[in-house]
Amino acid sequence: MNLSRKLFLYTGGVLLALLLATFGLLEKRQASLWQEHLQAQHIAAARFATPEILKHFRGDFTQLSPGQQNEMVHLLGFSHDLIQFSLHSTSGRELFVSDIFSGFDEQDLPIASPFEADGQQLSFRILSDKRGRRVLDVAVPAFSPAGSRLLTVRFYYSFRTVDQRLSAMHRAFLSIALGAALVSLLLAALVARRLTRPIQQLTDGARAIARGELDTRIPMRGGDELTILADAFNEMADSLGKNRAELTRRNEQLSKANEELHRIYERLTRAERLAAVGQVAAGVSHEIDNPVGIILGYAQLLLEDMPPEDPRCDDVQAIIDECLRCKRITGGLLGLSRTGARQWEPVDLKSLIEGTWASLQPQKLFRQLDFTMQLAEDIPGLIGDADRLRQVIVNLLLNAVQALNGQGQIQIELSAADSGAIICVDDSGPGIPDTQKESVFDPFYSTKESGKGTGLGLAICRKLIEEHGGHIEALDSPLGGARFKILLPCDMQKKQTAKR
């Protein structure tokens, strides 16, 4: 059972109990007043009728003639509740008994009881008739002119009128009580609905808040305690909404910070790898580079002194090629570990790319390529090291040429971005699998065939780009092969300041 029904039952029950008790007391009080009123009327009628009755007898208490009886009935007819009257001597002997008046019978007479009216004052008592109904017995003494009591006139009055009026009053009170009960129940229902509706709204609002609907609000009407509670609920919902928005904002900040920490961690990891490689590179360069250089020098001298038809020329040339390969490896290691002095100056990326391609184009590897450039004009200024940026572009172009085996399509695109400039190098080669797009930047990791690469070119490119505050990543190219996308932070104000 919900609160509305409980409140309706309790309120309705209390109102019905109060109404029943009130109407019961009113009915009882009204019945008592009616009984006292009619009783007083009968007593007054008995006082008035006593001397008139005695005038008809004049000392003779024999049975009245029919004419006298009609006159007596006419005299006493104003009292419709009179059943019978009788005359008694001072000793209690019955002197005269009238006939039973019209509308009554023997059953309406009281059960025989001894006569007790021997006093000097009017007396009355309530008796029961043979049907158990009430009968008023009034004894009125009659006195002589000298003041002595001569006899007593006894009247029997029925309570029929009182009972009829009490029955009518009972029905009227019952009708009024039923009407009042219906009105009370209706008011109890209205009160229960008025009180429970805000509570139901608060319950629904609390459930909505529990579901995460923090924009839920309770309408406020009036100025009672429920309205104050609804206002407190709305304030709580506002506070929860603000707290959730703040938590969401903090969570986004933490997510961004976590991503930034993850990127920093990756950079630190790569830096540790490069540092380790740099230590190895320093030792390798020191221990190998000089002996290999000596071997290369002597091999070249031998090749110069040998005639072309000498069959040993191929062996010497193999020694020279392997020495050069060793020097490329040690040179790559030194390039990876060497920081060197930076020469920061304004760099025109468009001119840098065009000049790099112009220097590579005469080489045999680039002669059969379909090379295109899409270079934007409105590129922001860049402060950096032009030689190191040129080294990055050269490495990317060489990787593309090696992936194409000398035939295919290469495209360089330069465009502006909100945070700087974007350089994209695309080729139509086999591309890079998704699982290897991050690994290709690790030192000594290579997708080329054995003997065709050291696995240091892209690691050096990433190191040089990060020195400029930029970022490089491997993607899928619209040409079908690989795309290397470089983002460099640019600032026109820095460029203008550097030029001045």
C-alpha positions in Angstrom: 0.0 0.0 0.0 1.5 3.3 -1.1 1.6 6.5 1.0 -1.4 8.1 -0.8 -3.7 5.2 0.1 -2.4 5.1 3.7 -2.9 8.8 4.1 -6.4 8.5 2.6 -7.4 5.6 4.9 -6.0 7.2 8.0 -7.4 10.7 7.3 -10.7 9.3 6.2 -11.0 7.0 9.2 -10.2 9.7 11.6 -12.8 12.1 10.0 -15.4 9.3 9.9 -14.8 8.5 13.5 -15.1 12.2 14.5 -18.2 12.6 12.4 -19.9 9.5 13.9 -19.0 10.5 17.4 -20.2 14.0 16.8 -23.5 13.0 15.2 -24.0 10.3 17.9 -23.7 12.9 20.6 -25.9 15.4 18.8 -28.6 12.7 18.2 -28.4 11.6 21.8 -28.6 15.2 23.0 -31.5 16.1 20.7 -33.4 13.0 21.7 -33.0 14.0 25.3 -34.2 17.5 24.6 -37.2 16.2 22.7 -38.1 13.8 25.4 -37.8 16.5 28.1 -39.8 18.9 26.0 -42.7 16.4 25.3 -42.6 15.2 28.8 -42.9 18.7 30.1 -45.9 19.2 27.7 -47.6 16.1 29.0 -47.1 17.2 32.6 -48.4 20.6 31.8 -51.4 19.1 30.0 -52.1 16.9 33.0 -52.0 19.9 35.3 -54.4 21.7 33.1 -56.8 18.8 32.5 -57.1 17.8 36.2 -59.5 20.5 37.4 -61.6 20.2 34.2 -62.0 16.5 34.7 -63.1 17.0 38.3 -65.8 19.4 37.2 -67.5 16.6 35.2 -67.8 14.3 38.1 -68.9 16.6 41.0 -68.4 13.9 43.5 -70.1 11.2 41.5 -67.5 8.7 40.2 -69.8 6.4 38.3 -69.4 5.7 34.7 -69.8 8.6 32.4 -72.6 8.8 29.9 -71.8 8.7 26.2 -72.3 12.4 25.9 -70.1 13.1 28.8 -67.5 10.7 27.4 -67.5 12.6 24.0 -67.2 15.9 25.9 -64.3 14.5 27.9 -62.6 13.2 24.7 -63.1 16.6 23.1 -61.6 18.3 26.2 -58.5 16.1 26.4 -58.2 15.6 22.6 -55.5 18.2 22.3 -53.0 15.7 23.7 -52.7 13.0 21.0 -50.4 10.8 23.3 -53.0 10.4 26.1 -53.8 6.7 26.4 -56.1 6.7 29.5 -56.7 8.5 32.8 -58.1 7.3 36.1 -59.1 8.8 39.5 -57.8 7.4 42.8 -58.7 8.2 46.4 -56.1 9.2 48.9 -55.9 5.6 50.1 -55.1 4.5 46.5 -58.5 3.0 45.7 -59.5 3.3 42.1 -62.5 5.5 41.8 -62.8 5.9 38.0 -61.1 4.5 34.9 -61.7 6.1 31.5 -61.9 4.2 28.2 -58.8 3.8 26.2 -58.5 6.8 23.8 -58.7 6.5 20.1 -55.5 5.2 18.4 -54.5 3.0 21.3 -55.4 -0.4 22.7 -54.7 -2.7 25.7 -51.2 -3.4 24.5 -50.3 0.3 24.9 -51.2 0.4 28.6 -48.4 -0.1 31.1 -47.9 -3.3 33.0 -49.9 -3.2 36.3 -47.9 -1.6 39.0 -48.9 -0.4 42.5 -50.0 3.2 42.8 -47.3 5.3 44.5 -48.6 8.8 44.0 -49.4 9.6 47.7 -47.5 12.8 48.0 -48.7 16.4 48.0 -46.8 17.2 44.8 -47.2 16.2 41.2 -45.2 13.1 40.4 -44.3 11.1 37.3 -42.5 8.0 36.3 -41.7 6.1 33.1 -43.1 2.6 32.7 -43.1 0.0 30.0 -46.2 -1.2 28.1 -46.8 -4.8 27.2 -44.8 -4.3 23.9 -41.8 -3.0 25.8 -42.4 0.7 24.8 -42.2 3.6 27.2 -45.2 5.1 28.9 -45.3 8.2 31.0 -47.3 7.8 34.2 -48.3 11.2 35.7 -50.0 11.5 39.0 -51.6 15.0 39.7 -53.1 15.5 43.2 -56.5 17.4 43.6 -57.1 19.6 46.6 -60.2 21.0 48.3 -60.7 24.7 48.8 -59.4 24.1 52.4 -56.2 22.8 50.9 -56.6 19.1 51.8 -55.9 16.5 49.1 -59.1 15.0 47.9 -57.9 12.5 45.3 -55.3 11.9 42.6 -55.8 11.9 38.8 -53.5 9.5 37.0 -52.6 10.0 33.3 -50.9 7.5 30.9 -49.1 9.2 28.1 -47.5 7.3 25.2 -44.0 8.1 24.0 -45.2 7.4 20.4 -44.8 11.0 19.3 -41.3 11.2 20.8 -40.3 7.9 19.2 -41.6 9.1 15.8 -39.8 12.3 16.0 -36.7 10.6 17.3 -36.9 8.1 14.3 -37.3 11.0 11.8 -34.5 12.8 13.5 -32.3 9.6 13.3 -33.0 9.3 9.6 -32.2 13.0 9.1 -29.0 12.7 11.1 -28.1 9.5 9.2 -28.6 11.3 5.9 -26.5 14.2 7.0 -23.8 11.9 8.4 -23.6 10.0 5.1 -23.3 13.3 3.2 -20.7 14.6 5.6 -18.9 11.3 5.4 -18.8 11.4 1.6 -17.6 15.0 1.7 -15.0 14.1 4.3 -13.7 11.2 2.2 -13.5 13.4 -0.8 -11.6 16.0 1.2 -9.3 13.3 2.5 -8.7 12.1 -1.0 -7.9 15.6 -2.2 -5.6 16.2 0.8 -3.8 12.9 0.3 -3.3 13.7 -3.4 -2.2 17.2 -2.6 0.4 15.9 -0.1 1.6 12.8 -2.0 1.9 14.3 -5.5 5.0 16.4 -4.5 6.4 13.4 -2.7 5.8 11.2 -5.8 7.5 13.9 -7.9 10.4 13.9 -5.5 10.6 10.1 -5.7 10.5 10.2 -9.6 13.2 12.9 -9.5 15.4 10.9 -7.2 15.1 7.9 -9.5 15.9 10.1 -12.5 19.0 11.4 -10.7 20.0 7.8 -9.9 19.7 7.0 -13.7 22.1 9.9 -14.4 19.5 12.4 -15.7 21.0 15.4 -13.7 18.9 17.9 -15.7 15.8 16.7 -13.8 14.0 19.5 -11.8 11.0 19.5 -9.5 8.4 22.2 -10.1 7.8 24.4 -7.1 4.5 25.8 -6.0 3.5 27.5 -2.7 5.7 28.0 0.3 5.2 24.9 2.5 7.8 22.4 3.6 7.4 20.2 0.5 8.2 23.3 -1.6 11.3 23.9 0.5 12.2 20.2 0.0 11.7 20.5 -3.8 13.9 23.6 -3.8 16.6 21.7 -1.9 16.3 18.8 -4.4 16.8 21.2 -7.3 19.8 22.7 -5.6 21.2 19.2 -5.1 20.6 18.4 -8.8 22.3 21.6 -9.8 25.3 20.8 -7.6 25.5 17.2 -8.9 25.3 18.5 -12.5 28.1 21.0 -11.9 30.2 18.4 -10.1 29.7 15.9 -12.9 30.6 18.6 -15.5 33.7 19.4 -13.4 34.6 15.7 -13.1 34.1 15.3 -16.9 36.4 18.3 -17.5 38.9 17.0 -15.0 38.7 13.5 -16.6 39.3 15.0 -20.0 42.3 16.9 -18.7 43.6 13.8 -17.1 43.1 11.8 -20.3 45.0 14.5 -22.2 47.7 14.6 -19.6 47.9 10.8 -19.7 48.2 10.8 -23.5 50.9 13.5 -23.2 52.7 11.4 -20.5 52.4 8.4 -22.8 54.0 10.4 -25.7 56.7 11.7 -23.4 57.3 8.1 -22.1 57.6 6.9 -25.7 60.1 9.7 -26.5 62.1 8.9 -23.3 62.1 5.3 -24.3 63.3 6.1 -27.8 65.9 8.5 -26.3 67.2 5.8 -24.0 67.4 3.4 -27.0 69.2 6.1 -29.0 71.5 6.8 -26.1 72.4 3.1 -25.8 72.9 3.0 -29.6 75.0 6.1 -29.3 77.3 4.5 -26.8 77.6 1.4 -28.9 78.2 3.6 -32.0 81.0 5.5 -30.3 82.8 2.3 -29.4 82.1 0.7 -32.8 83.3 3.8 -34.7 86.4 4.0 -32.6 87.3 0.3 -32.9 86.2 -0.4 -36.5 86.2 2.8 -38.5 89.9 3.4 -38.5 91.0 -0.2 -39.4 88.2 -0.4 -42.0 89.5 2.9 -43.5 93.0 1.5 -43.7 91.8 -1.7 -45.4 89.8 0.4 -47.8 92.8 2.6 -48.7 95.1 -0.3 -49.3 92.4 -2.1 -51.4 91.9 0.9 -53.5 95.7 1.2 -54.1 95.8 -2.4 -55.1 93.0 -2.0 -57.5 94.7 1.0 -59.1 97.9 -1.0 -59.5 96.3 -4.0 -61.0 95.6 -4.3 -64.7 91.9 -4.5 -65.7 92.3 -8.0 -67.1 93.7 -9.3 -63.7 91.2 -11.9 -62.4 91.9 -10.7 -58.8 90.2 -7.3 -59.6 86.8 -8.7 -58.7 88.1 -9.9 -55.3 89.7 -6.6 -54.5 86.5 -4.8 -55.7 84.5 -7.0 -53.3 86.8 -5.9 -50.5 86.3 -2.3 -51.3 82.5 -2.7 -51.5 82.4 -4.4 -48.1 84.6 -1.7 -46.5 82.3 1.0 -47.9 79.4 -0.9 -46.4 81.1 -1.0 -43.1 81.8 2.7 -43.2 78.1 3.4 -44.1 77.1 1.4 -41.0 79.5 3.3 -38.8 78.6 6.6 -40.4 74.9 5.9 -39.7 75.6 5.0 -36.1 77.6 8.2 -35.7 74.8 10.3 -37.3 72.4 8.7 -34.8 74.4 9.4 -31.8 76.0 12.7 -32.7 74.1 15.8 -31.5 76.5 18.4 -32.9 76.0 22.2 -32.8 72.6 23.4 -34.1 72.5 26.2 -36.6 69.0 27.6 -36.2 68.0 30.0 -38.9 64.9 30.8 -40.9 64.1 28.0 -43.3 62.0 28.3 -46.5 60.5 24.8 -46.7 59.4 25.2 -50.3 62.8 26.2 -51.5 64.4 23.5 -49.4 62.3 20.7 -51.0 62.8 22.0 -54.5 66.6 22.3 -53.9 66.8 18.8 -52.5 65.0 17.3 -55.4 67.2 19.2 -57.9 70.3 17.7 -56.3 68.9 14.1 -56.4 67.3 14.2 -59.9 70.5 13.7 -61.9 71.2 10.4 -60.1 70.5 7.2 -62.0 67.9 5.9 -59.4 65.7 8.9 -59.9 65.7 9.2 -63.7 62.8 6.8 -64.4 60.5 7.9 -61.6 57.2 9.8 -62.0 57.9 12.6 -59.6 55.4 15.3 -58.7 55.4 18.1 -56.2 52.5 20.0 -54.7 54.0 22.9 -52.7 51.8 25.5 -51.1 52.9 29.1 -51.2 51.5 30.5 -47.9 53.6 28.4 -45.5 54.3 29.9 -42.1 57.9 30.6 -41.1 60.1 27.9 -39.6 63.2 28.4 -37.5 65.4 25.3 -37.8 68.5 23.6 -39.2 68.2 23.4 -43.0 70.9 20.7 -43.3 69.2 18.3 -40.9 65.8 18.9 -42.5 67.4 18.3 -46.0 68.9 15.0 -44.5 65.4 13.9 -43.5 63.9 14.5 -46.9 66.8 12.8 -48.6 66.4 9.7 -46.4 62.6 9.5 -47.1 63.2 9.9 -50.9 65.9 7.2 -50.9 63.6 4.8 -49.0 60.8 5.5 -51.5 63.1 4.9 -54.5 64.4 1.6 -52.9 60.8 0.5 -52.3 59.9 1.2 -56.0 63.1 -0.5 -57.4 63.6 2.6 -59.6 60.2 2.6 -61.2 56.9 4.1 -59.9 55.4 7.3 -58.6 56.7 9.6 -55.9 54.9 12.7 -54.6 55.9 15.4 -52.2 53.2 17.6 -50.7 53.7 20.7 -48.6 50.7 22.3 -47.0 49.9 24.7 -44.1 48.1 23.5 -40.9 46.8 25.3 -37.7 49.9 24.3 -35.8 52.5 24.6 -38.5 53.5 23.0 -41.8 52.8 19.4 -43.1 55.2 17.6 -45.4 53.9 14.3 -46.9 56.2 11.9 -49.0 54.1 9.3 -50.9 55.1 6.4 -53.1 53.3 3.8 -55.1 55.3 0.9 -53.7 54.2 -2.1 -51.6 53.6 0.0 -48.5 54.1 -0.8 -44.8 51.9 -3.3 -42.9 49.9 -1.8 -40.0 51.7 -3.8 -37.4 55.1 -2.4 -38.5 54.2 1.3 -38.9 55.6 2.2 -35.5 58.4 -0.3 -35.5 60.0 1.1 -38.6 61.3 4.0 -36.5 63.2 1.8 -34.1 67.0 1.6 -34.6 68.2 -1.4 -36.7 64.6 -2.3 -37.7 64.2 -2.7 -41.5 61.6 -4.0 -43.9 64.2 -4.2 -46.7 66.0 -7.3 -47.9 69.2 -8.3 -46.1 72.2 -6.2 -47.2 70.1 -3.3 -48.6 69.7 -1.3 -45.4 71.0 -0.7 -41.9 67.6 0.1 -40.3 68.9 3.5 -39.1 67.5 5.9 -41.7 64.0 6.4 -40.2 65.3 6.4 -36.6 67.6 9.3 -37.6 64.7 11.0 -39.3 62.5 10.8 -36.2 65.4 12.1 -34.0 66.0 15.1 -36.3 62.3 15.9 -36.6 61.8 15.7 -32.8 64.8 18.0 -32.3 62.7 20.6 -34.3 59.6 20.0 -32.0 57.8 18.1 -34.7 56.4 14.7 -35.3 56.7 12.0 -38.0 54.4 9.0 -38.6 53.9 6.3 -41.2 50.5 6.0 -43.0 48.9 4.5 -46.0 49.4 6.5 -49.2 46.6 7.5 -51.6 49.1 6.2 -54.3 48.9 2.7 -52.9 52.2 2.6 -51.1 53.5 4.3 -47.9 53.1 7.8 -46.7 55.4 9.5 -44.3 53.8 12.6 -42.8 55.9 15.2 -41.0 54.4 17.9 -38.9 56.7 20.9 -38.1 55.7 23.7 -35.8 56.0 27.1 -37.6 55.7 30.6 -36.5 55.7 33.6 -38.8 56.7 36.0 -36.1 59.8 33.9 -35.2 60.7 33.9 -38.9 60.4 37.7 -39.2 62.4 38.1 -36.0 65.2 35.7 -37.2 65.4 37.6 -40.6 66.0 41.0 -38.8 
